Amino acid sequence: QVQLVESRGGLVQVGGSLTLSCVASGSIIRINAMGWYRQAPGKQRELVARVTSGGSTNYADSVKGRFTISRDNAKNTVYLQMNSLKSEDTAVYYCNADVRSTWYTREYWGQGTQVTISS
C-alpha cells in the first residue's frame, strides 16, 4: 500500500558528509511526519531526526548541529544531510513515515541503508 525507499548509504571517512533520501510512494493521502532512525550493532534502534508536515524538527542530541533533516512534501521525500560524521554514526539508517492512506494512518519503514564511517 505504501512503500518507503531509501537511497544507498555508503562508506565515508570521519569528518566527511553524506546525504540520504527517502521517497514514499503508494496510496498516500497525507504524510504527517517523516524521520530517520538508526541501529548500530548490539544497540537498540534510536531516533536520529524527524520532521513534521509543518516543518517542525526534532533531533537526537548526538547529531544536533551536524545533521539536518528536510522534506519535500510535493515529492513525498525526506532527506538527511549528515556532516562532520563520526565513527559513532555507523549504523543502519531507516526511513520512517507516519502516513495517512485510504483506510487508516500508520507507521511505515524503509528496508534500511548501511552507513559506515571509517577512521
For each residue, the residues with C-beta under 8 A, 3 or more apart:
1: 26 27 101 102
2: 24 25 26 27 28 97 99 101 108
3: 24 25 26 108
4: 22 23 24 95 96 97 108 109 110
5: 22 23 25 95 110 111
6: 9 20 21 22 93 94 95 110 111 112 113
7: 19 20 21 22 113
8: 113
9: 6 18 20 93 113 114 115 116
10: 18 114 115 116
11: 116 117 118
12: 16 17 18 85 115 116 117 118
13: 16 85 117 118 119
14: 85 86 87 117 118 119
15: 84 85
16: 12 13 85 117
17: 12 81 82 83 84 85
18: 9 10 12 82 85 115
19: 7 79 80 81 82
20: 6 7 9 36 79 80 82 93 95 113 115
21: 6 7 77 78 79 80
22: 4 5 6 7 34 36 77 78 79 95 97 110
23: 4 5 75 76 77
24: 2 3 4 28 31 34 76 77 97 99 108
25: 2 3 5 28 76
26: 1 2 3 101
27: 1 2 101 102
28: 2 24 25 31 76 99 100 101
29: 100 101 102
30: 53 99 100
31: 24 28 34 53 73 76 97 98 99 100
32: 52 53 98 99 100 105
33: 50 51 52 53 97 98
34: 22 24 31 50 51 71 78 95 96 97 98
35: 47 48 49 50 51 58 69 78 95 96 97
36: 20 22 47 48 49 50 69 78 80 93 94 95 96
37: 45 46 47 48 93 94 96
38: 45 46 48 89 91 92 93 94 115
39: 43 44 45 46 91 92 94 112
40: 43 88 90 91 92
41:
42:
43: 39 40 46 91
44: 39
45: 37 38 39 94
46: 37 38 39 43 60
47: 35 36 37 50 58 60
48: 35 36 37 38 59 60 63 67 69 80 93
49: 35 36 57 58 59 60 63 67 68 69 80
50: 33 34 35 36 47 57 58 69 96
51: 33 34 35 55 56 57 58 69 70 71 78
52: 32 33 55 56 57
53: 30 31 32 33 71 73
54:
55: 51 52
56: 51 52
57: 49 50 51 52 69
58: 35 47 49 50 51
59: 48 49 63 64 67 69
60: 46 47 48 49 63 64
61: 64
62: 88
63: 48 49 59 60 66 67 82 89
64: 59 60 61 67
65:
66: 63 82 83 84 85
67: 48 49 59 63 64 80 81 82 83
68: 49 80 81 83
69: 35 36 48 49 50 51 57 59 78 79 80 81
70: 51 78 79 81
71: 34 51 53 77 78 79
72: 75 76 77 78 79
73: 31 53 76
74:
75: 23 72
76: 23 24 25 28 31 72 73
77: 21 22 23 24 71 72
78: 21 22 34 35 36 51 69 70 71 72 95 97
79: 19 20 21 22 69 70 71 72
80: 19 20 21 36 48 49 67 68 69 93
81: 17 19 67 68 69 70
82: 17 18 19 20 63 66 67 85 89 115
83: 17 66 67 68
84: 15 17 66
85: 12 13 14 15 16 17 18 66 82 89 117
86: 14 89 117
87: 14 90 117 118 119
88: 40 62 117
89: 38 63 82 85 86 115 117
90: 40 87 115 116 117
91: 38 39 40 43 115
92: 38 39 40 112 113 114 115
93: 6 9 20 36 37 38 48 80 112 113 114 115
94: 6 36 37 38 39 45 109 110 111 112 113
95: 4 5 6 20 22 34 35 36 78 109 110
96: 4 34 35 36 37 50 107 108 109 110
97: 2 4 22 24 31 33 34 35 78 107 108
98: 31 32 33 34 105 106 107
99: 2 24 28 30 31 32 105 106 107 108
100: 28 29 30 31 32 104 105
101: 1 2 26 27 28 29 104 105 106
102: 1 27 29
103:
104: 100 101
105: 32 98 99 100 101
106: 98 99 101
107: 96 97 98 99
108: 2 3 4 24 96 97 99
109: 4 94 95 96
110: 4 5 6 22 94 95 96 113
111: 5 6 94
112: 6 39 92 93 94
113: 6 7 8 9 20 92 93 94 110
114: 9 10 92 93
115: 9 10 12 18 20 38 82 89 90 91 92 93
116: 9 10 11 12 90
117: 11 12 13 14 16 85 86 87 88 89 90
118: 11 12 13 14 87
119: 13 14 87
